[in-house]
């Protein structure tokens, strides 16, 4: 005669069975949940708890537990319930005090809090301080720079320049132009040690100065090709010479639109006169304090990272040769920078940032 309560078995519909099959067979399902899904399926097919235990690797008690959980809660019952964890030892008042000090006060020594200085101030561990700061998105050790444009014609200039990036006119060359001045030919005082397994490339922190050069560059916005010259100085004379270089290198039937910043060299009487004598040229100024709007700045960051910063040059001539060789290799397979932000998206982002600062 059977003893104990009769086993209550789940009755599965076709959609329920299909869902349990998916959970049991999916590659990303946690192994524990897959076993529980197989347990329910086998139980619905009439297998005993002992048989199911041997097949899936759970104890008899666990088989009964997950079968009952599924019957009462469905698929959600196959996941582990959240654990309560140990009781809190830091009260809300202490957290509020830490946030107030972080946001409104500075330590007696220094410009910003560290986890240890804050821990000493409020009397809890620095590990707890770190958790609280991460929870509320605070990072006192970080500081970033910003500068908002005060250009009275900011909106018009942004629409003008972004319009050239996103909807360039036909039969026209769109050039993003600027100068990277003071490129230093620095020679490390000792030989650079190459990278080895387990050790990065190493260079001495001190160096010898061998002079500087200025890189004049124009980025073809459509193709990514670079027009470039290296010159010893950064004056209107050199800027006009660079414009002549572009003029000679460009088919005569193309109009030329030049995007530049507000540096005084770009606005001299001599430069304006040269532009008047070459009517196919049209100059577009970005707003003040908006170098991020000039795409050639992105190329300057790239060449600084990949050539100049980690190089060791015994003369300005070798620095110029390295820069021009890099640009020549770049022009063999040029690729444009993809501009995606519309003027309205830019204005909306600036508006949000200003509201955050207010």
Rosetta blueprint (number, residue, H / E / L):
1 X L
2 X L
3 X L
4 X L
5 X L
6 X L
7 X L
8 X L
9 X L
10 X L
11 X L
12 X L
13 X L
14 X H
15 X H
16 X H
17 X H
18 X H
19 X H
20 X H
21 X H
22 X H
23 X H
24 X H
25 X H
26 X L
27 X L
28 X L
29 X L
30 X L
31 X H
32 X H
33 X H
34 X H
35 X H
36 X H
37 X H
38 X H
39 X H
40 X H
41 X H
42 X H
43 X H
44 X H
45 X L
46 X L
47 X L
48 X L
49 X H
50 X H
51 X H
52 X H
53 X H
54 X H
55 X H
56 X H
57 X L
58 X L
59 X L
60 X H
61 X H
62 X H
63 X H
64 X H
65 X H
66 X H
67 X H
68 X H
69 X H
70 X H
71 X H
72 X H
73 X H
74 X H
75 X H
76 X H
77 X H
78 X H
79 X L
80 X L
81 X L
82 X L
83 X L
84 X L
85 X L
86 X L
87 X L
88 X L
89 X L
90 X L
91 X L
92 X H
93 X H
94 X H
95 X H
96 X H
97 X H
98 X H
99 X H
100 X H
101 X H
102 X H
103 X H
104 X H
105 X L
106 X L
107 X L
108 X L
109 X L
110 X L
111 X L
112 X L
113 X L
114 X L
115 X H
116 X H
117 X H
118 X H
119 X H
120 X H
121 X H
122 X H
123 X L
124 X L
125 X L
126 X H
127 X H
128 X H
129 X H
130 X H
131 X H
132 X H
133 X H
134 X H
135 X H
136 X L
137 X L
138 X L
139 X L
140 X L
141 X L
142 X L
143 X L
144 X L
145 X L
146 X L
147 X L
148 X L
149 X L
150 X L
151 X L
152 X L
153 X L
154 X H
155 X H
156 X H
157 X H
158 X H
159 X H
160 X H
161 X H
162 X H
163 X H
164 X H
165 X H
166 X H
167 X L
168 X L
169 X L
170 X L
171 X L
172 X E
173 X E
174 X E
175 X E
176 X E
177 X E
178 X E
179 X E
180 X E
181 X E
182 X E
183 X E
184 X E
185 X E
186 X E
187 X E
188 X E
189 X L
190 X L
191 X L
192 X L
193 X E
194 X L
195 X L
196 X E
197 X L
198 X L
199 X E
200 X L
201 X L
202 X E
203 X L
204 X L
205 X L
206 X L
207 X E
208 X E
209 X E
210 X E
211 X E
212 X E
213 X E
214 X E
215 X E
216 X E
217 X E
218 X E
219 X E
220 X E
221 X L
222 X L
223 X L
224 X L
225 X L
226 X E
227 X E
228 X E
229 X E
230 X E
231 X E
232 X L
233 X L
234 X L
235 X L
236 X H
237 X H
238 X H
239 X H
240 X H
241 X H
242 X H
243 X H
244 X H
245 X H
246 X H
247 X H
248 X H
249 X H
250 X L
251 X L
252 X L
253 X L
254 X L
255 X E
256 X E
257 X E
258 X E
259 X E
260 X E
261 X L
262 X L
263 X L
264 X H
265 X H
266 X H
267 X H
268 X L
269 X H
270 X H
271 X H
272 X H
273 X H
274 X H
275 X H
276 X H
277 X L
278 X L
279 X L
280 X L
281 X E
282 X E
283 X E
284 X E
285 X E
286 X L
287 X L
288 X L
289 X L
290 X L
291 X H
292 X H
293 X H
294 X L
295 X L
296 X H
297 X H
298 X H
299 X H
300 X H
301 X H
302 X H
303 X H
304 X H
305 X H
306 X H
307 X H
308 X H
309 X L
310 X L
311 X L
312 X L
313 X L
314 X L
315 X L
316 X H
317 X H
318 X H
319 X H
320 X H
321 X H
322 X H
323 X H
324 X H
325 X H
326 X H
327 X H
328 X H
329 X H
330 X H
331 X H
332 X H
333 X L
334 X L
335 X L
336 X L
337 X L
338 X L
339 X L
340 X L
341 X L
342 X L
343 X H
344 X H
345 X H
346 X H
347 X H
348 X H
349 X H
350 X H
351 X H
352 X H
353 X H
354 X H
355 X H
356 X H
357 X H
358 X L
